[in-house]
Amino acid sequence: MENFPVINLKNINGEERKTILEQIQDACQNWGFFELVNHGIPLELLDAVERLTKEHYRKCMEKRFKEAVESKGLEAEVKDMDWESTFFLRQHL
């Protein structure tokens, strides 16, 4: 099986810009996703965005669940439900 695209942005503002943009285009067209490395975004910010996104998603799912239960005239209590399963891999090169 082929590995999914990993695109290095280290030289995005240099001579490799055209090649890197072609890699991004290819990944979008042929894979639909890719990993960016050397993008310069601090890991702390990425962690904060991930945490806030998961919290928002959890709250939205709980609200939808409660609304669906109420609309059917049922009673249910939401406790420690796993609203999503995710696989998150961060590789430091």
C-alpha positions in Angstrom: 0.0 0.0 0.0 1.2 3.4 -0.9 2.0 6.0 1.9 -0.2 9.0 2.0 1.4 12.3 1.0 3.6 14.2 3.5 4.5 17.6 2.2 7.4 19.6 3.6 6.7 23.4 3.6 10.3 24.3 4.7 11.1 25.9 1.4 7.6 27.2 0.3 9.0 30.7 -0.1 12.1 29.6 -2.0 13.0 27.8 -5.3 10.9 24.8 -4.4 7.6 26.7 -4.2 6.3 25.4 -7.6 7.2 21.8 -6.8 5.5 22.1 -3.3 2.4 23.6 -4.8 2.2 20.8 -7.4 2.6 18.3 -4.5 -0.4 19.9 -2.7 -2.5 19.9 -5.9 -1.7 16.2 -6.5 -2.5 15.3 -2.9 -5.8 17.1 -3.1 -6.8 15.6 -6.4 -5.6 12.0 -5.8 -5.8 11.5 -2.0 -8.1 14.1 -0.6 -5.8 14.7 2.4 -2.1 15.1 3.3 0.2 15.9 6.1 2.1 19.2 6.2 5.5 19.3 8.0 7.7 22.3 8.8 4.6 24.6 8.5 5.8 26.8 11.4 2.6 26.5 13.5 3.5 26.0 17.2 2.5 22.7 18.6 0.8 24.5 21.5 -1.6 26.2 19.1 -2.3 22.9 17.3 -3.0 21.3 20.7 -5.3 24.1 21.7 -7.3 24.0 18.5 -7.7 20.2 18.8 -8.9 20.5 22.4 -11.4 23.3 21.6 -12.7 21.5 18.5 -13.3 18.3 20.4 -15.0 20.2 23.3 -17.3 22.0 20.8 -18.1 18.8 19.0 -18.9 17.0 22.2 -21.3 19.8 23.3 -23.0 19.9 19.9 -23.5 16.1 19.9 -24.8 16.1 23.4 -27.3 18.8 22.5 -28.5 17.0 19.4 -28.8 13.7 21.3 -30.9 15.3 24.0 -33.1 17.0 21.4 -33.6 13.7 19.5 -34.5 11.9 22.7 -36.9 14.6 23.8 -38.6 14.7 20.4 -39.4 11.0 20.7 -40.8 11.4 24.2 -38.0 9.3 25.7 -35.9 9.7 28.7 -32.1 9.3 28.7 -29.2 10.5 30.6 -25.9 11.4 28.9 -22.8 10.3 30.9 -19.3 9.9 29.5 -20.4 9.1 26.0 -17.6 8.7 23.4 -19.0 10.9 20.6 -16.2 10.3 18.2 -13.2 8.1 17.6 -10.2 9.8 16.2 -6.7 8.7 15.3 -4.2 11.5 15.7 -0.6 11.0 14.9 2.1 13.7 15.3 5.5 12.8 14.0 8.5 14.9 14.8 11.2 14.6 12.3 
